[in-house]
Amino acid sequence: MNFADLVPDWLDAVLIAPFRWPDSPYAGLWLGSGLLSCLCLLLGELTSAGLFLLQRRRLLEMQDEVLRYHNLSVDALHAGNKEAYLAANTLAHEDFGRSFFAQAAVGMAGIWPLPFALAWMALRFEGIAVYTTPGASLQAGYVFVLLTTYIAARIAFARCKKHLPLFSRIEDIKRRAREKRGPARVL
């Protein structure tokens, strides 16, 4: 099955509209890509936030376990018990791996719309060079424009994220969990 068959006509019409608003095709490409990037960012961030809220208890428990085993290993090292240190440190590393990949999965869920946007743009803009590097055969097309606008949108969103209700709630949950967990002991 072709990807073009999966895109309904109404969705294609909605997505292409901002690209046609300006008179200049370059301005249209940048405007349309910018709005598409913002849509991808919004869908992705809402997905990540939803996953965190659904799995917060387990994610925070994993972080608690990492810190608990780390602190046990530091206490054992201070007590001079090498066997207990190695055992606790091994458990801390295992829990850290689980916690890391669980948090990475939640974070990576935030970029799931981007490949779909790139696939849709490939249907519309494949083979069109936006910029050509002088003296070389390098050309930048829709991928360059979409990724540039996506990175800019992500940077802007990161700055204002803490002021948005859903995301400030998530940060508050994480902050309270850190305070409850306490500090990590140092060697």
C-alpha positions as CSV (number, residue, x, y, z in Angstrom):
1,M,0.0,0.0,0.0
2,N,1.2,3.5,-0.9
3,F,1.5,6.2,1.8
4,A,-0.5,8.6,-0.5
5,D,-3.5,6.2,-0.2
6,L,-3.4,6.5,3.6
7,V,-3.7,10.3,3.5
8,P,-7.4,11.4,3.3
9,D,-8.1,14.2,0.8
10,W,-9.4,16.5,3.6
11,L,-6.2,16.1,5.6
12,D,-4.1,16.7,2.5
13,A,-6.1,19.9,1.8
14,V,-5.7,21.1,5.3
15,L,-2.0,20.5,5.4
16,I,-1.2,22.0,2.0
17,A,-3.3,25.2,2.6
18,P,-0.6,27.2,4.6
19,F,1.9,26.4,1.9
20,R,-0.3,28.3,-0.6
21,W,-1.1,31.4,1.5
22,P,1.9,33.5,0.5
23,D,2.5,34.6,-3.1
24,S,6.2,33.5,-2.9
25,P,6.8,29.7,-3.1
26,Y,9.8,30.1,-0.8
27,A,7.8,32.0,1.8
28,G,5.0,29.4,1.4
29,L,7.4,26.5,2.0
30,W,8.8,28.2,5.2
31,L,5.3,29.2,6.5
32,G,3.7,25.8,5.8
33,S,6.7,23.9,7.2
34,G,6.7,26.1,10.3
35,L,3.0,25.5,10.9
36,L,3.4,21.8,10.2
37,S,6.3,21.7,12.6
38,C,4.2,23.3,15.3
39,L,1.5,20.8,14.7
40,C,4.0,17.9,15.0
41,L,5.4,19.5,18.2
42,L,2.0,19.9,19.8
43,L,0.9,16.3,19.0
44,G,4.2,14.9,20.1
45,E,4.3,16.8,23.4
46,L,0.7,15.9,24.2
47,T,1.6,12.3,23.6
48,S,4.6,12.4,25.8
49,A,2.7,14.2,28.5
50,G,-0.1,11.7,28.4
51,L,2.3,8.8,28.6
52,F,4.1,10.4,31.6
53,L,0.8,10.9,33.3
54,L,-0.3,7.3,32.6
55,Q,3.0,5.8,33.8
56,R,4.1,8.4,36.4
57,R,3.8,6.1,39.3
58,R,6.1,3.5,37.7
59,L,8.5,6.0,36.3
60,L,8.9,7.8,39.7
61,E,9.2,4.4,41.5
62,M,12.1,3.5,39.1
63,Q,13.9,6.7,39.9
64,D,13.3,6.1,43.6
65,E,14.9,2.7,43.3
66,V,17.9,4.0,41.5
67,L,18.6,6.5,44.2
68,R,17.9,4.0,47.0
69,Y,20.4,1.5,45.6
70,H,22.9,4.2,44.9
71,N,22.7,5.5,48.5
72,L,23.0,1.9,49.7
73,S,26.1,1.4,47.6
74,V,27.7,4.6,48.9
75,D,26.8,3.6,52.5
76,A,28.4,0.2,52.0
77,L,31.5,1.8,50.5
78,H,31.9,4.2,53.5
79,A,31.4,1.2,55.8
80,G,34.2,-0.7,54.0
81,N,31.9,-3.5,52.9
82,K,33.1,-4.2,49.3
83,E,30.7,-7.1,48.7
84,A,27.6,-5.0,49.7
85,Y,28.9,-2.1,47.7
86,L,29.2,-4.2,44.5
87,A,25.8,-5.9,45.0
88,A,24.0,-2.5,45.6
89,N,25.9,-0.8,42.8
90,T,24.9,-3.6,40.4
91,L,21.3,-3.2,41.4
92,A,21.6,0.5,41.0
93,H,23.0,0.1,37.5
94,E,20.2,-2.3,36.5
95,D,17.5,0.0,37.8
96,F,19.2,3.0,36.1
97,G,19.1,1.2,32.8
98,R,15.4,0.4,33.2
99,S,14.6,4.0,34.3
100,F,16.7,5.5,31.5
101,F,15.0,3.6,28.8
102,A,11.5,4.1,30.2
103,Q,12.1,7.8,30.3
104,A,13.7,7.8,26.8
105,A,10.6,6.0,25.5
106,V,8.4,8.7,26.9
107,G,10.6,11.4,25.4
108,M,10.9,9.7,22.0
109,A,7.1,9.5,21.9
110,G,7.3,13.2,21.4
111,I,8.7,13.0,17.9
112,W,6.3,10.4,16.4
113,P,4.5,12.9,14.2
114,L,7.7,14.0,12.5
115,P,8.2,11.0,10.2
116,F,4.6,11.2,9.1
117,A,5.0,14.9,8.3
118,L,8.2,14.2,6.3
119,A,6.4,11.4,4.4
120,W,3.5,13.7,3.5
121,M,6.0,16.4,2.4
122,A,7.8,13.9,0.3
123,L,4.5,13.3,-1.6
124,R,4.3,17.0,-2.3
125,F,7.8,18.3,-2.5
126,E,10.1,15.4,-3.4
127,G,12.8,16.5,-6.0
128,I,12.3,20.3,-5.4
129,A,15.6,21.9,-4.4
130,V,15.0,24.9,-2.1
131,Y,18.7,25.9,-1.8
132,T,21.8,24.9,-3.8
133,T,25.3,25.2,-2.3
134,P,27.5,27.3,-4.6
135,G,30.4,25.3,-6.0
136,A,29.0,22.0,-4.9
137,S,26.2,19.7,-5.9
138,L,24.6,19.8,-2.5
139,Q,21.0,20.7,-2.4
140,A,18.6,21.4,0.5
141,G,15.0,20.6,0.1
142,Y,11.9,20.1,2.2
143,V,13.7,18.0,4.8
144,F,16.0,20.9,5.6
145,V,13.2,23.4,5.9
146,L,11.0,21.1,8.0
147,L,13.8,20.1,10.4
148,T,15.0,23.7,10.7
149,T,11.5,25.0,11.6
150,Y,10.9,22.0,13.9
151,I,14.1,22.7,15.8
152,A,13.3,26.4,16.1
153,A,9.7,25.5,17.3
154,R,11.2,23.0,19.9
155,I,13.6,25.6,21.3
156,A,10.8,28.2,21.5
157,F,8.4,25.7,23.1
158,A,11.1,24.6,25.7
159,R,11.2,28.2,26.9
160,C,7.5,28.6,27.4
161,K,6.6,25.0,28.4
162,K,6.8,25.7,32.1
163,H,4.1,28.3,31.8
164,L,1.5,26.0,30.2
165,P,-0.9,24.3,32.6
166,L,-0.4,20.7,31.6
167,F,3.3,20.9,31.4
168,S,3.7,22.9,34.6
169,R,1.7,20.2,36.4
170,I,4.0,17.5,35.1
171,E,7.1,19.6,36.2
172,D,5.5,20.1,39.6
173,I,4.9,16.3,40.0
174,K,8.6,15.7,39.1
175,R,9.8,18.4,41.5
176,R,7.7,17.0,44.4
177,A,9.0,13.5,43.7
178,R,12.6,14.8,43.7
179,E,12.0,16.6,47.0
180,K,10.4,13.6,48.6
181,R,13.2,11.3,47.3
182,G,16.0,13.5,48.8
183,P,19.5,14.0,47.6
184,A,21.9,11.4,46.4
185,R,24.8,10.6,48.7
186,V,28.3,11.4,47.5
187,L,31.3,9.2,47.7
